[in-house]
């Protein structure tokens, strides 16, 4: 009789251990596998987060610096989020939070280093600054364009040069206006010093979602084209002399979309190319040198 009781206790203990192991295994399986690129970023970088989740789960979300970003499927049970950083952000250790939607939230840390951006000193006469003031119409159109998050992904592979000219102004330049540092300003893109009328190419596939003309109130941006590359990635091209596309057109990489000009607030012929990820201006150069699939 005592031996039977001992066997029952042993069996119950073994069963309890097995259940505990199964529970731990199931919990571990729910935790998403996360890959962050680059592992150490600098201001202006686009951060790519790839997440592997359990089969049949809901799409995860990613939060960085208390802002939540969407993810998009890139394969079986794999999702990708693109997170923007800008020169106005503070470097340091940033918190990343991955929420798989139906499992355990995963907390990560990412080191974002500072970066030295060039500075320019400009003297602006009050009599000449009126032409630089944007209209409400163009601000509203450009703001709405930058916030586009289309579910489809149109681009494929690295972006191509939008013009054959040299880069005359890099991303992130900070400025002093009349001796006063502009705390909330940085150069939101790359400038290409191409000749007047030289072709402007689409850097990647996408849908033309914005066409703005000087005559219609684009006083600051000048003649403008905006391309939606999908999934929160957009390109904008400013100061054009000619526009060869219309809203709703689909363009491929390298396709001519317009020509360099000096319309709007411009001191001479050049192309301004701005690249935005989830509404924030990022450095376009890494997008030409690597893939963000």
Buried (B, 14 or more C-beta within 10 A) or exposed (E): EEEEEEEEEEEEEEEEEEEEEEEEEEEEEEBBEBEBEBEEBBBBBBBBBBBBBBEEBEBBBBBBEEEEBBBBEEEEBBBBBBBBBBBBBEBEEBEBBBBBBEBEBBEBEBEBEEBEBEEEEEEEEEEEEEEEEBBEEBBEBBEEBBEBBBEEBBBEEBBEBBBEBEBEBBBBBBBBBEEEEEEEBBBBBBBBBBEEEBBBBBBBBBBBBBBBBBEBBBBBBBBBBBBBBBBBBBBBBBBBBBBBBEEEBBBEBBBEBBBBBBBBBBEEBBBBBBBBBBBBBBBBBBBBEBEBE
